[in-house]
Structure formats: C-alpha cells, structure tokens
Amino acid sequence: MAVIVRDQGFSKDDLDGRSFIGMEDAEISEDLSLAIELPNHADLPALKTLLPKIGAIRINFPNFGDGRGFSIATKLRHMGYAGRLRASGHVIADQYALARRSGFDEIEIDDELAARQPENQWISGKDWKSGSYQDRLLKTELAPTR
C-alpha cells in the first residue's frame, strides 16, 4: 500500500484507481487523462507532444542519492506541464522541500518508509517556499532602496 505525502501530511491515493502506464503505451492511447510512469532517465523531448493529454506523471527514484528525478520535474514544468507530478520510490523526508521546489506536487512512499519517517518529519518541510534562493531574491528585489 502506498502513502501519498503532501503539504497537509499523509493521505491516500486519490487518482481514482488509474494505473500508471509507460510512455510507449501513452503514445498510442486516445485517453485524454493519462497517468504515465517515467524513469529518471526519460527522453523528455519525445514526451512534449503528449503533455496536453497527460493528467498525472509519476517519476521513479530508484534510490535517494539519485537526483535526476528532480531535474526531470523542473524540466517538465519549464516545458509547460501543469498536471499532477508525483515522485515515487526512494525519496526521504529531508528531500521533501527540494521535491516541492523542483515542481513535484506530491510524493508516493511505501508503508515501511512511512513508519520509519512518520508524518511529522515530512510536514517539517511543508514550508518549502521560505528559505529558498528564489524567496530571498524576491525579498531583496522588493526591499526599499536607500
């Protein structure tokens, strides 16, 4: 069973039972609310034409030390993807703020990780917007000059 981590804490998966499919299956599908699974080495230019019909993307993290999924999330957002973006696999609570800043909406973890890293550890990163360089830069730009 999977636990979904969001800014509000732990929740159940609410993708209405949709299963994630591979990119090769998405290319031939007529469904306009696809949920696709991407490896952390996906070819994003090939995905660009499919983005309008994708409702959710899940990016796999094979281990917590492999950060390519964060780069993919950022690139997808820069390509204009506005649907749900989910990190899945070996993401730890300390990476929650980074995941949110990268463009992820949520993280899917297994029950074992949820037991080892309970909800309060994840919620500590819910204020992911503050402390970022973007936030500090914005405050500097808005500060009155003397």
DSSP file (Angstrom, degrees, kcal/mol; ACC not computed):
  #  RESIDUE AA STRUCTURE BP1 BP2  ACC     N-H-->O    O-->H-N    N-H-->O    O-->H-N    TCO  KAPPA ALPHA  PHI   PSI    X-CA   Y-CA   Z-CA
    1    1 A M              0   0    0      0, 0.0   110,-1.0     0, 0.0     2,-0.3   0.000 360.0 360.0 360.0 143.5    0.0    0.0    0.0
    2    2 A A  E     -A  110   0A   0    108,-0.2     2,-0.4   109,-0.1    11,-0.3  -0.761 360.0-149.4-106.1 149.6    1.3    3.5   -0.8
    3    3 A V  E     -A  109   0A   0    106,-3.3   106,-2.9    -2,-0.3     2,-0.5  -0.957  13.2-144.2-113.7 134.8    1.1    6.6    1.3
    4    4 A I  E     -AB 108  11A   0      7,-2.6     7,-2.2    -2,-0.4     2,-0.5  -0.874  10.7-152.4-101.6 129.6    0.9   10.0   -0.5
    5    5 A V  E     +AB 107  10A   0    102,-3.3   102,-1.8    -2,-0.5     2,-0.3  -0.895  24.9 158.4-105.5 125.7    2.8   12.9    1.1
    6    6 A R  E >   - B   0   9A   0      3,-2.2     3,-1.9    -2,-0.5   100,-0.1  -0.790  59.5 -86.2-132.3 176.6    1.5   16.4    0.5
    7    7 A D  T 3  S+     0   0    0     98,-0.3   119,-0.1     1,-0.3     3,-0.1   0.804 128.3  54.9 -56.7 -29.2    1.9   19.7    2.3
    8    8 A Q  T 3  S-     0   0    0      1,-0.3     2,-0.3   118,-0.0    -1,-0.3   0.594 118.7-108.5 -81.1 -10.6   -1.0   18.8    4.5
    9    9 A G  E <   -B    6   0A   0     -3,-1.9    -3,-2.2   113,-0.1    -1,-0.3  -0.877  66.1  -4.3 121.0-154.6    0.6   15.5    5.6
   10   10 A F  E     +B    5   0A   0     -2,-0.3     2,-0.3    -5,-0.2    -5,-0.2  -0.503  65.3 160.8 -78.4 143.4   -0.1   11.8    4.7
   11   11 A S  E     -B    4   0A   0     -7,-2.2    -7,-2.6    -2,-0.2     2,-0.2  -0.946  38.5 -94.3-150.8 172.6   -3.1   10.9    2.6
   12   12 A K        -     0   0    0     -2,-0.3     2,-0.3    -9,-0.2    -9,-0.1  -0.524  51.9 -88.4 -87.1 159.4   -4.5    8.1    0.5
   13   13 A D        -     0   0    0    -11,-0.3     3,-0.1    -2,-0.2     4,-0.1  -0.522  39.6-175.0 -68.1 127.4   -4.0    8.0   -3.3
   14   14 A D        +     0   0    0     -2,-0.3    -1,-0.1     1,-0.1    -2,-0.0  -0.049  46.4 116.4-117.0  31.2   -6.9    9.8   -5.0
   15   15 A L  S >  S-     0   0    0      3,-0.1     3,-2.0     1,-0.0    -1,-0.1   0.168  86.6-114.0 -85.5  20.4   -6.1    9.1   -8.6
   16   16 A D  T 3   -     0   0    0      1,-0.3     3,-0.1    -3,-0.1    -2,-0.1   0.827  66.1 -59.4  55.2  38.7   -9.4    7.2   -8.9
   17   17 A G  T 3  S+     0   0    0      1,-0.2    -1,-0.3    -4,-0.1     2,-0.1   0.514  90.8 152.8  73.5   3.8   -7.8    3.8   -9.4
   18   18 A R    <   -     0   0    0     -3,-2.0     2,-0.4     1,-0.1    -1,-0.2  -0.424  36.3-140.6 -64.2 139.5   -6.0    4.9  -12.6
   19   19 A S        -     0   0    0     -3,-0.1    16,-0.4    -2,-0.1     2,-0.3  -0.805  15.8-114.1-102.4 148.8   -2.9    2.9  -13.2
   20   20 A F        -     0   0    0     -2,-0.4    16,-0.3    16,-0.1     2,-0.3  -0.596  33.4-164.2 -80.2 137.0    0.3    4.5  -14.5
   21   21 A I  B     -c   36   0A   0     14,-2.3    16,-2.9    -2,-0.3     2,-0.1  -0.773  23.4 -97.1-117.6 163.9    1.4    3.3  -17.9
   22   22 A G     >  -     0   0    0     -2,-0.3     4,-1.6    14,-0.2     3,-0.5  -0.329  34.7-108.7 -76.6 162.4    4.7    3.6  -19.8
   23   23 A M  H  > S+     0   0    0     14,-0.5     4,-1.6     1,-0.2    -1,-0.1   0.856 117.6  58.7 -60.4 -37.3    5.5    6.3  -22.3
   24   24 A E  H  4 S+     0   0    0      1,-0.2     4,-0.5     2,-0.2    -1,-0.2   0.862 107.9  46.1 -63.8 -34.9    5.4    3.9  -25.2
   25   25 A D  H >> S+     0   0    0     -3,-0.5     3,-0.7     1,-0.2     4,-0.6   0.819 107.3  58.6 -74.3 -31.2    1.7    3.0  -24.3
   26   26 A A  H >< S+     0   0    0     -4,-1.6     3,-0.7     1,-0.2    -2,-0.2   0.838  95.5  64.1 -66.3 -32.9    0.8    6.6  -23.9
   27   27 A E  T 3< S+     0   0    0     -4,-1.6    -1,-0.2     1,-0.2    -2,-0.2   0.784 110.1  37.1 -63.4 -27.3    1.8    7.4  -27.5
   28   28 A I  T <4 S+     0   0    0     -3,-0.7    -1,-0.2    -4,-0.5    -2,-0.2   0.468  95.5 105.6-103.7  -3.0   -0.9    5.1  -28.8
   29   29 A S    <<  -     0   0    0     -3,-0.7     5,-0.1    -4,-0.6    -3,-0.0  -0.488  52.7-159.9 -81.7 147.5   -3.6    5.9  -26.3
   30   30 A E        +     0   0    0     -2,-0.2    -1,-0.1     2,-0.0     2,-0.1   0.465  56.4 119.4 -97.9  -6.2   -6.7    8.0  -27.0
   31   31 A D        -     0   0    0      1,-0.1     3,-0.4     2,-0.1    -2,-0.1  -0.384  51.7-158.0 -63.6 132.8   -7.3    8.7  -23.3
   32   32 A L  S    S+     0   0    0      1,-0.2    -1,-0.1    -2,-0.1    -2,-0.0   0.277  86.2  53.3 -98.5  11.0   -7.1   12.4  -22.5
   33   33 A S  S    S+     0   0    0     21,-0.1    -1,-0.2    22,-0.1    21,-0.2  -0.264  78.5 170.0-135.7  50.1   -6.4   11.9  -18.8
   34   34 A L  E     - d   0  54A   0     19,-2.2    21,-2.5    -3,-0.4    22,-1.9  -0.189  25.9-154.0 -62.8 150.4   -3.4    9.6  -18.9
   35   35 A A  E     - d   0  56A   0    -16,-0.4   -14,-2.3    20,-0.2     2,-0.3  -0.985  24.2-174.0-121.7 115.9   -1.3    8.8  -15.9
   36   36 A I  E     -cd  21  57A   0     20,-2.5    22,-2.8    -2,-0.5     2,-0.5  -0.835  21.2-137.9-119.1 154.4    2.2    7.8  -17.0
   37   37 A E  E     - d   0  58A   0    -16,-2.9   -14,-0.5    -2,-0.3    22,-0.2  -0.902  20.5-166.6-106.7 130.0    5.3    6.5  -15.3
   38   38 A L  E     - d   0  59A   0     20,-3.2    22,-2.4    -2,-0.5     2,-0.1  -0.951  16.2-133.3-118.7 137.7    8.7    7.9  -16.2
   39   39 A P    >   -     0   0    0      0, 0.0     3,-1.4     0, 0.0    22,-0.1  -0.404  35.8-105.3 -74.3 166.2   12.1    6.5  -15.4
   40   40 A N  T 3  S+     0   0    0      1,-0.3    32,-0.1    20,-0.1    31,-0.1   0.355 120.5  52.2 -78.4  10.2   14.6    9.0  -14.0
   41   41 A H  T 3  S+     0   0    0      2,-0.0    -1,-0.3    28,-0.0    28,-0.0  -0.004  81.1 154.3-127.3  27.2   16.4    9.0  -17.4
   42   42 A A    <   -     0   0    0     -3,-1.4     2,-1.1     1,-0.1    -4,-0.1  -0.160  51.5-117.6 -62.5 150.3   13.3    9.7  -19.6
   43   43 A D     >  -     0   0    0      1,-0.2     4,-0.5     2,-0.1     3,-0.4  -0.774  32.9-174.0 -87.2  97.1   13.7   11.3  -23.0
   44   44 A L  H >> S+     0   0    0     -2,-1.1     3,-1.3     1,-0.2     4,-1.0   0.859  74.5  61.2 -69.9 -38.4   11.7   14.5  -22.4
   45   45 A P  H >4 S+     0   0    0      0, 0.0     3,-0.6     0, 0.0     4,-0.4   0.878 103.0  54.2 -55.9 -34.7   11.7   16.0  -25.9
   46   46 A A  H 34 S+     0   0    0     -3,-0.4     3,-0.2     1,-0.2    -2,-0.2   0.741 107.1  52.6 -68.5 -21.7    9.8   12.8  -27.1
   47   47 A L  H XX S+     0   0    0     -3,-1.3     3,-1.5    -4,-0.5     4,-1.1   0.663  83.0  90.3 -86.1 -19.1    7.2   13.5  -24.4
   48   48 A K  G X< S+     0   0    0     -4,-1.0     3,-0.6    -3,-0.6    -1,-0.2   0.839  85.5  49.7 -52.7 -43.3    6.4   17.1  -25.4
   49   49 A T  G 34 S+     0   0    0     -4,-0.4    -1,-0.3    -3,-0.2     4,-0.1   0.745 110.6  52.0 -71.0 -20.8    3.6   16.3  -27.8
   50   50 A L  G X4 S+     0   0    0     -3,-1.5     3,-1.9    -4,-0.2     4,-0.3   0.679  82.6  92.3 -85.6 -18.4    1.9   14.1  -25.3
   51   51 A L  G X< S+     0   0    0     -4,-1.1     3,-1.6    -3,-0.6    -1,-0.2   0.811  77.3  59.9 -51.3 -40.5    1.9   16.6  -22.4
   52   52 A P  G 3  S+     0   0    0      0, 0.0    -1,-0.3     0, 0.0    -2,-0.1   0.776 109.1  44.0 -62.5 -23.7   -1.6   18.0  -23.2
   53   53 A K  G <  S+     0   0    0     -3,-1.9   -19,-2.2    -4,-0.1     2,-0.6   0.303  91.9  98.3-103.5  11.7   -3.2   14.6  -22.7
   54   54 A I  E <   +d   34   0A   0     -3,-1.6    29,-0.2    -4,-0.3   -19,-0.2  -0.878  41.7 177.9-103.1 121.4   -1.4   13.6  -19.5
   55   55 A G  E    S+     0   0A   0    -21,-2.5    29,-2.1    -2,-0.6     2,-0.3   0.755  71.4  14.9 -89.2 -28.1   -3.2   14.2  -16.3
   56   56 A A  E     -de  35  84A   0    -22,-1.9   -20,-2.5    27,-0.2     2,-0.4  -0.996  58.6-164.4-150.1 141.6   -0.5   12.8  -14.0
   57   57 A I  E     -de  36  85A   0     27,-2.4    29,-3.2    -2,-0.3     2,-0.5  -0.996   5.5-162.4-126.9 131.4    3.1   11.8  -14.2
   58   58 A R  E     -de  37  86A   0    -22,-2.8   -20,-3.2    -2,-0.4     2,-0.5  -0.967   7.5-158.8-113.7 124.1    5.0    9.6  -11.7
   59   59 A I  E     -de  38  87A   0     27,-3.0    29,-2.3    -2,-0.5     2,-0.3  -0.897  15.6-132.2-106.2 127.6    8.8    9.8  -11.8
   60   60 A N  E     - e   0  88A   0    -22,-2.4    29,-0.2    -2,-0.5   -20,-0.1  -0.597  12.6-162.8 -83.6 134.5   10.6    6.9  -10.3
   61   61 A F  E     - e   0  89A   0     27,-2.9    29,-2.7    -2,-0.3     3,-0.1  -0.933   1.7-169.7-112.2 102.8   13.5    7.4   -7.8
   62   62 A P  S    S+     0   0    0      0, 0.0     2,-0.3     0, 0.0    -1,-0.1   0.793  75.0   1.2 -67.6 -27.3   15.5    4.1   -7.7
   63   63 A N  S >  S-     0   0    0      3,-0.2     3,-1.7    27,-0.1    27,-0.0  -0.980  74.0-113.0-155.4 157.4   17.5    5.4   -4.7
   64   64 A F  T 3  S+     0   0    0     -2,-0.3    28,-0.1     1,-0.3    -1,-0.0   0.660 112.1  60.5 -70.3 -13.8   17.6    8.6   -2.6
   65   65 A G  T 3  S+     0   0    0      1,-0.1     2,-0.8    26,-0.1    -1,-0.3   0.513  84.4  87.1 -87.9  -5.2   21.0    9.5   -3.8
   66   66 A D    <   +     0   0    0     -3,-1.7     3,-0.5    24,-0.2    -3,-0.2  -0.840  51.7 177.1-100.2 104.8   19.9    9.7   -7.4
   67   67 A G    >>  +     0   0    0     -2,-0.8     4,-1.2     1,-0.2     3,-1.1   0.287  48.3 106.3 -93.5   9.8   18.6   13.2   -8.0
   68   68 A R  H 3> S+     0   0    0      1,-0.3     4,-2.2     2,-0.2    -1,-0.2   0.825  73.4  64.1 -59.9 -30.2   17.9   13.0  -11.8
   69   69 A G  H 3> S+     0   0    0     -3,-0.5     4,-2.2     1,-0.2    -1,-0.3   0.844  97.8  55.1 -62.2 -33.7   14.1   12.9  -11.0
   70   70 A F  H <> S+     0   0    0     -3,-1.1     4,-2.1     2,-0.2    -1,-0.2   0.904 108.5  48.4 -65.0 -40.8   14.3   16.4   -9.5
   71   71 A S  H  X S+     0   0    0     -4,-1.2     4,-2.4     2,-0.2    -2,-0.2   0.895 109.9  51.7 -65.8 -40.2   15.8   17.7  -12.8
   72   72 A I  H  X S+     0   0    0     -4,-2.2     4,-2.6     2,-0.2    -2,-0.2   0.918 108.6  51.3 -63.0 -42.8   13.2   15.9  -14.8
   73   73 A A  H  X S+     0   0    0     -4,-2.2     4,-2.1     1,-0.2    -2,-0.2   0.930 111.0  47.8 -60.3 -45.8   10.4   17.5  -12.8
   74   74 A T  H  X S+     0   0    0     -4,-2.1     4,-2.1     1,-0.2    -1,-0.2   0.921 112.4  49.0 -61.2 -44.6   11.9   21.0  -13.2
   75   75 A K  H  X S+     0   0    0     -4,-2.4     4,-1.7     1,-0.2    -1,-0.2   0.896 108.8  53.1 -63.7 -40.5   12.2   20.5  -17.0
   76   76 A L  H  <>S+     0   0    0     -4,-2.6     5,-2.4     1,-0.2     4,-0.3   0.914 109.6  48.4 -61.0 -42.4    8.6   19.2  -17.3
   77   77 A R  H ><5S+     0   0    0     -4,-2.1     3,-1.2    25,-0.3    -1,-0.2   0.890 110.8  50.9 -65.3 -38.6    7.4   22.4  -15.5
   78   78 A H  H 3<5S+     0   0    0     -4,-2.1    -1,-0.2     1,-0.3    -2,-0.2   0.783 104.1  58.6 -68.6 -26.2    9.5   24.5  -17.9
   79   79 A M  T 3<5S-     0   0    0     -4,-1.7    -1,-0.3    -5,-0.2    -2,-0.2   0.531 127.3-101.2 -78.1  -6.1    8.0   22.7  -20.8
   80   80 A G  T < 5 +     0   0    0     -3,-1.2     2,-0.3    -4,-0.3    -3,-0.2   0.507  65.5 157.4 101.1   6.2    4.6   23.8  -19.7
   81   81 A Y      < +     0   0    0     -5,-2.4    -1,-0.3    -6,-0.2    -2,-0.1  -0.510   9.2 171.0 -68.0 123.8    3.3   20.7  -17.9
   82   82 A A        +     0   0    0     -2,-0.3    -1,-0.2   -31,-0.1     3,-0.1   0.369  41.6 100.6-115.4   1.6    0.6   21.8  -15.5
   83   83 A G  S    S-     0   0    0    -29,-0.2     2,-0.2     1,-0.2   -27,-0.2  -0.008  87.4 -59.1 -77.6-172.7   -0.8   18.4  -14.4
   84   84 A R  E     -e   56   0A   0    -29,-2.1   -27,-2.4    20,-0.1     2,-0.5  -0.501  49.3-162.5 -73.4 134.0    0.0   16.4  -11.3
   85   85 A L  E     -e   57   0A   0     -2,-0.2    20,-3.0   -29,-0.2    21,-1.4  -0.979   8.9-173.9-123.4 121.5    3.6   15.5  -10.8
   86   86 A R  E     -ef  58 106A   0    -29,-3.2   -27,-3.0    -2,-0.5     2,-0.4  -0.953  16.9-149.0-123.1 130.7    4.4   12.7   -8.3
   87   87 A A  E     -ef  59 107A   0     19,-2.3    21,-3.4    -2,-0.4     2,-0.4  -0.762  24.6-172.7 -89.1 142.8    7.8   11.5   -7.1
   88   88 A S  E     +ef  60 108A   0    -29,-2.3   -27,-2.9    -2,-0.4     2,-0.5  -0.997  38.3  16.6-141.1 142.1    7.8    7.8   -6.2
   89   89 A G  E    S+e   61   0A   0     19,-1.5     2,-1.8    -2,-0.4    21,-0.2  -0.867 109.0  17.7 110.7-133.9   10.2    5.4   -4.6
   90   90 A H  S    S+     0   0    0    -29,-2.7     2,-0.4    -2,-0.5   -24,-0.2  -0.507  76.9 134.1 -88.0  73.2   13.3    6.2   -2.6
   91   91 A V        -     0   0    0     -2,-1.8     2,-0.2    17,-0.2    -2,-0.1  -0.967  39.9-151.6-115.0 136.8   12.6    9.8   -1.6
   92   92 A I    >   -     0   0    0     -2,-0.4     3,-2.2   -28,-0.1     4,-0.3  -0.684  28.5-104.7-110.3 164.3   13.2   10.7    2.1
   93   93 A A  G >  S+     0   0    0      1,-0.3     3,-1.7    -2,-0.2     4,-0.4   0.829 117.6  62.1 -56.1 -36.2   11.6   13.4    4.3
   94   94 A D  G 3  S+     0   0    0      1,-0.3     4,-0.3     2,-0.1    -1,-0.3   0.696 102.5  52.9 -64.2 -17.7   14.8   15.6    4.1
   95   95 A Q  G <> S+     0   0    0     -3,-2.2     4,-2.6     1,-0.1    -1,-0.3   0.406  80.3  96.5 -96.4   1.2   14.2   15.8    0.4
   96   96 A Y  H <> S+     0   0    0     -3,-1.7     4,-2.4    -4,-0.3     5,-0.2   0.929  83.7  47.3 -60.4 -48.6   10.6   17.0    0.6
   97   97 A A  H  > S+     0   0    0     -4,-0.4     4,-2.5     1,-0.2    -1,-0.2   0.912 113.3  49.4 -60.9 -42.2   11.3   20.7    0.3
   98   98 A L  H  > S+     0   0    0     -4,-0.3     4,-1.9     1,-0.2    -1,-0.2   0.912 109.7  52.0 -61.6 -42.8   13.6   20.1   -2.7
   99   99 A A  H  X>S+     0   0    0     -4,-2.6     5,-2.2     1,-0.2     4,-0.6   0.922 111.3  46.4 -60.9 -44.4   11.0   17.9   -4.4
  100  100 A R  H ><5S+     0   0    0     -4,-2.4     3,-0.9     1,-0.2    -2,-0.2   0.909 112.3  50.0 -65.6 -42.1    8.3   20.7   -4.0
  101  101 A R  H 3<5S+     0   0    0     -4,-2.5    -1,-0.2     1,-0.2    -2,-0.2   0.807 106.2  57.9 -65.9 -28.0   10.7   23.4   -5.3
  102  102 A S  H 3<5S-     0   0    0     -4,-1.9   -25,-0.3    -5,-0.2    -1,-0.2   0.649 129.0 -93.8 -76.5 -15.3   11.5   21.1   -8.3
  103  103 A G  T <<5S+     0   0    0     -3,-0.9    -3,-0.2    -4,-0.6   -18,-0.2   0.363  76.4 140.9 120.0  -4.7    7.9   21.0   -9.3
  104  104 A F      < -     0   0    0     -5,-2.2    -1,-0.3    -6,-0.2   -18,-0.2  -0.455  34.8-163.4 -70.4 142.6    6.5   17.9   -7.6
  105  105 A D  S    S-     0   0    0    -20,-3.0   -98,-0.3     1,-0.3     2,-0.3   0.716  71.1  -4.9 -90.8 -27.7    3.0   18.1   -6.1
  106  106 A E  E     - f   0  86A   0    -21,-1.4   -19,-2.3  -100,-0.1     2,-0.4  -0.970  59.9-128.9-160.8 165.9    3.3   15.0   -4.0
  107  107 A I  E     -Af   5  87A   0   -102,-1.8  -102,-3.3    -2,-0.3     2,-0.6  -0.991  14.1-146.9-128.7 136.5    5.5   12.0   -3.1
  108  108 A E  E     +Af   4  88A   0    -21,-3.4   -19,-1.5    -2,-0.4     2,-0.3  -0.909  25.8 171.5-103.8 121.3    4.5    8.4   -3.0
  109  109 A I  E     -A    3   0A   0   -106,-2.9  -106,-3.3    -2,-0.6     2,-0.1  -0.862  30.8-110.6-124.7 160.6    6.2    6.3   -0.3
  110  110 A D  E  >  -A    2   0A   0     -2,-0.3     4,-2.2   -21,-0.2     3,-0.2  -0.433  33.7-104.9 -87.0 167.7    5.6    2.8    0.9
  111  111 A D  H  > S+     0   0    0   -110,-1.0     4,-1.8     1,-0.2     5,-0.2   0.834 118.1  58.7 -60.4 -34.5    4.2    1.9    4.3
  112  112 A E  H  > S+     0   0    0      2,-0.2     4,-1.9     1,-0.2    -1,-0.2   0.926 108.8  43.2 -63.9 -45.2    7.6    0.8    5.6
  113  113 A L  H  > S+     0   0    0     -3,-0.2     4,-3.2     1,-0.2    -1,-0.2   0.887 110.7  56.1 -67.5 -38.3    9.2    4.3    4.9
  114  114 A A  H  < S+     0   0    0     -4,-2.2    -1,-0.2     1,-0.2    -2,-0.2   0.852 108.9  47.8 -61.9 -33.4    6.1    6.0    6.3
  115  115 A A  H  < S+     0   0    0     -4,-1.8    -1,-0.2    -5,-0.2    -2,-0.2   0.882 115.6  43.7 -73.2 -39.2    6.6    4.0    9.6
  116  116 A R  H  < S+     0   0    0     -4,-1.9    -2,-0.2     1,-0.3    -3,-0.2   0.860 126.4  31.9 -73.5 -36.0   10.4    4.9    9.7
  117  117 A Q  S  < S-     0   0    0     -4,-3.2    -1,-0.3    -5,-0.1     5,-0.1  -0.804  91.2-156.6-123.2  86.6    9.8    8.5    8.8
  118  118 A P    >>  -     0   0    0      0, 0.0     3,-1.7     0, 0.0     4,-1.0  -0.015  33.5 -90.1 -66.2 170.4    6.4    9.5   10.3
  119  119 A E  H 3> S+     0   0    0      1,-0.3     4,-2.7     2,-0.2     3,-0.5   0.804 121.0  62.4 -50.5 -40.2    4.2   12.3    9.1
  120  120 A N  H 3> S+     0   0    0      1,-0.2     4,-1.1     2,-0.2    -1,-0.3   0.819 100.4  54.5 -61.9 -29.3    5.7   15.0   11.4
  121  121 A Q  H <4 S+     0   0    0     -3,-1.7    -1,-0.2     2,-0.2     4,-0.2   0.860 112.4  43.2 -70.6 -34.2    9.1   14.6    9.7
  122  122 A W  H >< S+     0   0    0     -4,-1.0     3,-1.7    -3,-0.5    -2,-0.2   0.888 109.4  56.0 -76.2 -40.8    7.6   15.2    6.3
  123  123 A I  H >< S+     0   0    0     -4,-2.7     3,-2.3     1,-0.3     4,-0.3   0.774  90.9  73.3 -65.3 -25.3    5.4   18.1    7.5
  124  124 A S  T 3< S+     0   0    0     -4,-1.1     3,-0.3     1,-0.3    -1,-0.3   0.747  98.5  49.2 -61.1 -20.2    8.5   19.9    8.8
  125  125 A G  T <  S+     0   0    0     -3,-1.7     3,-0.4    -4,-0.2    -1,-0.3   0.273  79.4 102.4 -98.0  10.1    9.3   20.6    5.1
  126  126 A K    <   +     0   0    0     -3,-2.3     2,-1.2     1,-0.3     3,-0.3   0.765  69.4  67.1 -68.6 -23.1    5.9   21.9    4.3
  127  127 A D    >   +     0   0    0     -3,-0.3     3,-0.8    -4,-0.3    -1,-0.3  -0.306  65.4 145.8 -88.5  52.2    7.1   25.5    4.4
  128  128 A W  T 3   +     0   0    0     -2,-1.2    -1,-0.2    -3,-0.4    -2,-0.1   0.638  57.3  63.0 -69.2 -17.0    9.2   24.7    1.3
  129  129 A K  T >  S+     0   0    0     -3,-0.3     3,-1.0     2,-0.1     6,-0.3   0.842  89.2  77.0 -79.5 -32.2    8.8   28.1   -0.3
  130  130 A S  T <  S+     0   0    0     -3,-0.8     3,-0.1     1,-0.2     4,-0.0  -0.500  94.9  25.5 -79.2 148.5   10.6   30.0    2.5
  131  131 A G  T 3  S+     0   0    0      1,-0.3    -1,-0.2    -2,-0.2     2,-0.1   0.355  88.8 126.4  85.4  -6.6   14.4   29.9    2.7
  132  132 A S  S <> S-     0   0    0     -3,-1.0     4,-2.3     1,-0.1    -1,-0.3  -0.428  73.8-116.1 -79.1 160.9   14.8   29.2   -1.0
  133  133 A Y  H  > S+     0   0    0      1,-0.2     4,-2.6     2,-0.2     5,-0.2   0.847 117.4  57.0 -65.3 -30.9   17.1   31.4   -3.0
  134  134 A Q  H  > S+     0   0    0      2,-0.2     4,-2.5     1,-0.2    -1,-0.2   0.926 107.4  47.4 -64.4 -42.9   14.0   32.5   -5.0
  135  135 A D  H  > S+     0   0    0     -6,-0.3     4,-2.2     2,-0.2    -2,-0.2   0.923 113.9  46.6 -63.5 -45.1   12.3   33.6   -1.9
  136  136 A R  H  X S+     0   0    0     -4,-2.3     4,-1.9     2,-0.2    -1,-0.2   0.890 112.5  50.7 -65.2 -38.9   15.4   35.5   -0.7
  137  137 A L  H  X S+     0   0    0     -4,-2.6     4,-2.5     2,-0.2    -2,-0.2   0.916 109.5  50.3 -64.6 -43.6   15.9   37.1   -4.1
  138  138 A L  H  X S+     0   0    0     -4,-2.5     4,-1.9     1,-0.2    -2,-0.2   0.908 110.1  50.1 -61.4 -42.6   12.2   38.2   -4.2
  139  139 A K  H  X S+     0   0    0     -4,-2.2     4,-0.9     1,-0.2    -1,-0.2   0.879 111.1  49.6 -63.6 -37.1   12.6   39.8   -0.8
  140  140 A T  H  < S+     0   0    0     -4,-1.9     3,-0.4     1,-0.2    -2,-0.2   0.908 110.5  49.7 -67.1 -42.7   15.7   41.6   -1.9
  141  141 A E  H  < S+     0   0    0     -4,-2.5    -2,-0.2     1,-0.2    -1,-0.2   0.836 113.9  45.7 -65.2 -32.9   14.1   42.9   -5.0
  142  142 A L  H  < S+     0   0    0     -4,-1.9    -1,-0.2    -5,-0.2    -2,-0.2   0.593  87.9 108.3 -87.1 -11.5   11.1   44.2   -3.0
  143  143 A A  S  < S-     0   0    0     -4,-0.9     2,-0.0    -3,-0.4    -3,-0.0  -0.420  79.5-107.6 -68.1 139.1   13.2   45.8   -0.3
  144  144 A P        -     0   0    0      0, 0.0     2,-0.3     0, 0.0    -1,-0.1  -0.369  31.6-130.7 -66.3 144.6   13.2   49.6   -0.5
  145  145 A T              0   0    0      1,-0.1    -3,-0.0    -3,-0.1     0, 0.0  -0.670 360.0 360.0 -94.2 152.7   16.4   51.2   -1.6
  146  146 A R              0   0    0     -2,-0.3    -1,-0.1     0, 0.0     0, 0.0   0.410 360.0 360.0-104.0 360.0   18.1   54.0    0.3
